[in-house]
Amino acid sequence: MGVIPFGCFLLGVFYMGVNSFCNVSSPIIKGDIEERKGEQGKDMNTCYNKIVVEDNFLEKEVFVTLRDIITHDDFKWNYQPSMVNTAEEDTNPGYFSHVIYGQNHDAPESTYWHSFEQVITKLNPIAIYHIRINLNTRMQQTYVSDFHSDTDSMIHNPEQWTTSIFYINTNNGYTEFEESGIKIESVANRMVSFPSHIKHAAAMQTDESRRIVINFNYVEASAENVPPI
């Protein structure tokens, strides 16, 4: 599967690159988010080892509109029996998904595509590989998926691609990164971005009835050229 240049889709682009915040010497760990926010007296916008975290990524009204679309009873979901390809199905809780872009074609695949244009515009991709919404149901005990990258064995030069995870609701689940051990809490309207070759895992929640994130895999507009698939 190839990619399609994206610049022709959207105008009025705003972008802040992955390296823009890379001046923080200490890692972002689970439980440290609120403390760091309080010290700075503002929302957390920082990074560690090329892992960028941006709070309040969208304007409040824009975020609420998008959240309400995704959480509406009429929004369609498809069940996936395995979190990642390496997991055993008998121990894997599975999840629900909704593909926005590029599962089978290099084009939008969801009738809700236009509802996501503002968040995509702010990411400012020049090429998109895949956009998918994931929903996890509540677990009695925390389940952590296998470490993986979203582009394993799918594209060449994954280090030139970016993966972004956008959190739709706040819960006690989190995203963990294998090499650094960093854990990013699930906080509504938070975006975390990192090079696509960095392996990460999803930790399921035990408090809220569902955990919803949007996964973006794309080439940033700051890239010198679009890497081949």
Kinemage of the C-alpha trace (Angstrom):
@kinemage 1
@onewidth
@group {chain A} dominant
@subgroup {mainchain}
@vectorlist {calphas} color= white
{ca met a 1} P 0.000 0.000 0.000
{ca gly a 2} L 1.291 3.410 -0.944
{ca val a 3} L 0.751 6.875 0.409
{ca ile a 4} L -0.850 9.925 -1.076
{ca pro a 5} L 0.512 13.482 -0.722
{ca phe a 6} L -1.789 15.384 1.558
{ca gly a 7} L -1.012 19.041 0.980
{ca cys a 8} L -3.753 19.403 -1.640
{ca phe a 9} L -6.484 18.417 0.852
{ca leu a 10} L -6.185 21.168 3.430
{ca leu a 11} L -5.310 24.859 3.659
{ca gly a 12} L -4.478 27.186 6.522
{ca val a 13} L -1.978 24.815 8.093
{ca phe a 14} L -0.396 25.197 11.525
{ca tyr a 15} L 2.511 22.968 12.554
{ca met a 16} L 4.878 22.494 15.459
{ca gly a 17} L 7.585 19.915 14.701
{ca val a 18} L 8.684 17.004 16.860
{ca asn a 19} L 11.927 18.684 17.819
{ca ser a 20} L 10.296 22.000 18.774
{ca phe a 21} L 9.909 21.021 22.427
{ca cys a 22} L 12.981 18.822 22.820
{ca asn a 23} L 14.683 20.780 25.546
{ca val a 24} L 13.520 18.835 28.601
{ca ser a 25} L 16.115 16.738 30.385
{ca ser a 26} L 13.840 14.555 32.533
{ca pro a 27} L 11.359 11.923 31.310
{ca ile a 28} L 7.599 12.281 31.376
{ca ile a 29} L 6.348 9.466 33.579
{ca lys a 30} L 2.935 8.349 34.758
{ca gly a 31} L 1.944 10.454 37.735
{ca asp a 32} L 4.312 13.298 36.854
{ca ile a 33} L 2.024 15.102 34.434
{ca glu a 34} L 0.035 17.189 36.907
{ca glu a 35} L 3.112 18.042 38.983
{ca arg a 36} L 4.955 19.322 35.927
{ca lys a 37} L 1.909 21.241 34.758
{ca gly a 38} L 1.670 22.935 38.154
{ca glu a 39} L 5.350 23.889 38.132
{ca gln a 40} L 5.081 25.502 34.742
{ca gly a 41} L 1.735 27.139 35.494
{ca lys a 42} L 0.463 26.146 32.063
{ca asp a 43} L -0.434 23.135 29.977
{ca met a 44} L 2.302 20.597 29.423
{ca asn a 45} L 4.005 20.949 26.045
{ca thr a 46} L 7.299 19.111 26.231
{ca cys a 47} L 9.208 16.111 24.974
{ca tyr a 48} L 11.803 13.535 25.929
{ca asn a 49} L 13.822 11.430 23.497
{ca lys a 50} L 11.727 12.725 20.591
{ca ile a 51} L 8.463 11.879 22.359
{ca val a 52} L 6.383 15.061 22.213
{ca val a 53} L 3.361 15.678 24.467
{ca glu a 54} L 0.936 18.521 23.791
{ca asp a 55} L -2.011 19.158 26.120
{ca asn a 56} L -5.188 20.903 24.945
{ca phe a 57} L -4.133 20.113 21.402
{ca leu a 58} L -7.417 21.315 19.920
{ca glu a 59} L -9.490 24.328 20.864
{ca lys a 60} L -12.105 23.257 23.420
{ca glu a 61} L -15.140 23.623 21.164
{ca val a 62} L -13.440 21.775 18.318
{ca phe a 63} L -12.408 18.950 20.643
{ca val a 64} L -15.863 18.599 22.221
{ca thr a 65} L -17.478 18.406 18.774
{ca leu a 66} L -15.066 15.672 17.662
{ca arg a 67} L -15.433 13.755 20.936
{ca asp a 68} L -19.219 13.837 20.733
{ca ile a 69} L -19.158 12.445 17.195
{ca ile a 70} L -16.913 9.543 18.182
{ca thr a 71} L -18.816 8.696 21.373
{ca his a 72} L -22.282 8.941 19.814
{ca asp a 73} L -24.364 5.758 19.863
{ca asp a 74} L -24.580 5.775 16.052
{ca phe a 75} L -20.802 5.762 15.538
{ca lys a 76} L -19.822 2.454 13.941
{ca trp a 77} L -17.128 0.162 15.366
{ca asn a 78} L -15.543 -3.085 14.160
{ca tyr a 79} L -14.263 -5.702 16.596
{ca gln a 80} L -10.604 -6.754 16.309
{ca pro a 81} L -9.689 -9.959 18.182
{ca ser a 82} L -6.037 -9.054 18.779
{ca met a 83} L -4.375 -5.847 19.992
{ca val a 84} L -1.169 -6.556 18.035
{ca asn a 85} L -0.163 -9.310 15.637
{ca thr a 86} L 2.241 -10.950 18.091
{ca ala a 87} L -0.349 -11.461 20.862
{ca glu a 88} L -2.043 -14.739 21.712
{ca glu a 89} L -5.786 -14.415 21.190
{ca asp a 90} L -6.696 -16.476 24.263
{ca thr a 91} L -4.995 -13.912 26.533
{ca asn a 92} L -5.766 -10.834 24.445
{ca pro a 93} L -8.898 -8.796 25.205
{ca gly a 94} L -9.174 -7.443 21.668
{ca tyr a 95} L -10.534 -4.000 20.894
{ca phe a 96} L -12.901 -2.049 18.633
{ca ser a 97} L -11.711 0.109 15.746
{ca his a 98} L -12.913 2.581 13.143
{ca val a 99} L -10.648 3.293 10.178
{ca ile a 100} L -10.590 6.909 9.013
{ca tyr a 101} L -7.938 6.638 6.316
{ca gly a 102} L -5.894 4.101 4.407
{ca gln a 103} L -6.760 0.623 5.706
{ca asn a 104} L -7.309 -0.810 2.224
{ca his a 105} L -6.952 2.213 -0.034
{ca asp a 106} L -4.846 5.352 -0.172
{ca ala a 107} L -7.872 7.477 0.555
{ca pro a 108} L -10.389 8.309 3.277
{ca glu a 109} L -12.453 5.273 4.248
{ca ser a 110} L -14.868 6.756 6.757
{ca thr a 111} L -17.998 8.784 6.146
{ca tyr a 112} L -16.834 10.850 9.140
{ca trp a 113} L -13.623 11.900 7.356
{ca his a 114} L -14.446 15.608 7.230
{ca ser a 115} L -15.022 15.691 10.994
{ca phe a 116} L -11.296 15.000 11.473
{ca glu a 117} L -9.917 17.639 9.122
{ca gln a 118} L -9.074 20.165 11.849
{ca val a 119} L -6.939 17.769 13.885
{ca ile a 120} L -5.267 16.491 10.699
{ca thr a 121} L -4.615 20.053 9.580
{ca lys a 122} L -2.820 20.842 12.821
{ca leu a 123} L -0.590 17.764 12.438
{ca asn a 124} L 0.180 19.049 8.922
{ca pro a 125} L 1.098 15.839 7.082
{ca ile a 126} L 2.390 15.767 3.545
{ca ala a 127} L 1.621 12.046 3.279
{ca ile a 128} L -0.667 9.775 5.313
{ca tyr a 129} L -0.299 6.042 5.760
{ca his a 130} L -3.059 5.214 8.208
{ca ile a 131} L -5.540 6.846 10.631
{ca arg a 132} L -7.561 4.638 12.964
{ca ile a 133} L -9.642 5.123 16.103
{ca asn a 134} L -9.244 2.461 18.812
{ca leu a 135} L -11.687 1.739 21.628
{ca asn a 136} L -10.820 -0.464 24.615
{ca thr a 137} L -13.445 -1.618 27.083
{ca arg a 138} L -12.862 -1.574 30.830
{ca met a 139} L -10.733 -4.357 32.346
{ca gln a 140} L -10.898 -5.766 35.865
{ca gln a 141} L -7.100 -5.700 35.945
{ca thr a 142} L -4.737 -3.605 33.865
{ca tyr a 143} L -3.788 -5.325 30.622
{ca val a 144} L -0.739 -4.083 28.710
{ca ser a 145} L -0.366 -4.974 25.051
{ca asp a 146} L 2.857 -6.246 23.520
{ca phe a 147} L 5.362 -3.584 22.527
{ca his a 148} L 5.029 -2.776 18.859
{ca ser a 149} L 5.325 -0.060 16.254
{ca asp a 150} L 2.321 0.862 14.136
{ca thr a 151} L 4.314 0.470 10.919
{ca asp a 152} L 6.107 -2.850 11.603
{ca ser a 153} L 6.989 -4.607 8.321
{ca met a 154} L 4.631 -2.278 6.454
{ca ile a 155} L 6.848 0.550 5.261
{ca his a 156} L 10.503 1.250 4.547
{ca asn a 157} L 12.391 3.785 6.651
{ca pro a 158} L 9.853 3.980 9.538
{ca glu a 159} L 12.201 6.342 11.388
{ca gln a 160} L 11.260 9.004 8.834
{ca trp a 161} L 7.564 8.618 9.675
{ca thr a 162} L 5.659 9.967 12.665
{ca thr a 163} L 3.082 8.249 14.849
{ca ser a 164} L 0.721 10.433 16.865
{ca ile a 165} L -1.774 9.250 19.477
{ca phe a 166} L -4.678 11.535 20.338
{ca tyr a 167} L -6.562 10.779 23.573
{ca ile a 168} L -10.323 11.302 23.422
{ca asn a 169} L -11.140 10.649 27.086
{ca thr a 170} L -9.376 10.716 30.433
{ca asn a 171} L -8.863 7.378 32.204
{ca asn a 172} L -6.208 5.452 34.114
{ca gly a 173} L -4.863 3.720 31.013
{ca tyr a 174} L -1.608 4.914 29.475
{ca thr a 175} L 0.897 4.529 26.651
{ca glu a 176} L 4.277 3.028 27.584
{ca phe a 177} L 7.479 3.225 25.542
{ca glu a 178} L 9.748 0.180 25.562
{ca glu a 179} L 13.262 1.617 25.438
{ca ser a 180} L 12.822 4.621 27.726
{ca gly a 181} L 10.142 3.256 30.069
{ca ile a 182} L 8.209 6.520 29.690
{ca lys a 183} L 4.485 6.269 30.414
{ca ile a 184} L 2.064 8.855 29.068
{ca glu a 185} L -1.282 9.030 30.856
{ca ser a 186} L -4.534 9.049 28.924
{ca val a 187} L -5.785 12.626 29.237
{ca ala a 188} L -8.563 14.030 27.050
{ca asn a 189} L -7.351 16.349 24.252
{ca arg a 190} L -3.719 15.282 24.672
{ca met a 191} L -1.537 14.473 21.661
{ca val a 192} L 1.671 12.463 21.898
{ca ser a 193} L 3.906 12.221 18.814
{ca phe a 194} L 7.067 10.199 18.162
{ca pro a 195} L 9.066 8.583 15.331
{ca ser a 196} L 7.177 5.561 14.051
{ca his a 197} L 9.995 3.086 14.695
{ca ile a 198} L 9.801 3.639 18.487
{ca lys a 199} L 8.021 0.693 20.082
{ca his a 200} L 5.180 1.352 22.488
{ca ala a 201} L 2.389 -0.494 24.284
{ca ala a 202} L -1.171 0.370 25.263
{ca ala a 203} L -2.271 -0.172 28.873
{ca met a 204} L -5.990 -0.768 29.278
{ca gln a 205} L -8.031 1.174 31.813
{ca thr a 206} L -9.814 -0.183 34.896
{ca asp a 207} L -11.904 2.887 35.752
{ca glu a 208} L -13.815 4.248 32.759
{ca ser a 209} L -16.091 2.084 30.608
{ca arg a 210} L -14.020 2.827 27.506
{ca arg a 211} L -10.639 4.197 26.463
{ca ile a 212} L -10.617 5.899 23.065
{ca val a 213} L -7.565 7.063 21.129
{ca ile a 214} L -6.891 8.034 17.528
{ca asn a 215} L -3.702 6.724 15.901
{ca phe a 216} L -2.126 8.741 13.085
{ca asn a 217} L 0.769 7.492 10.949
{ca tyr a 218} L 2.130 10.069 8.513
{ca val a 219} L 5.072 12.063 7.194
{ca glu a 220} L 5.419 15.539 8.693
{ca ala a 221} L 5.548 18.577 6.453
{ca ser a 222} L 9.020 19.304 7.878
{ca ala a 223} L 10.420 16.135 6.307
{ca glu a 224} L 12.832 16.800 3.451
{ca asn a 225} L 11.235 14.181 1.247
{ca val a 226} L 8.550 11.522 1.418
{ca pro a 227} L 10.134 8.129 2.183
{ca pro a 228} L 9.027 5.247 -0.036
{ca ile a 229} L 6.870 2.423 1.241
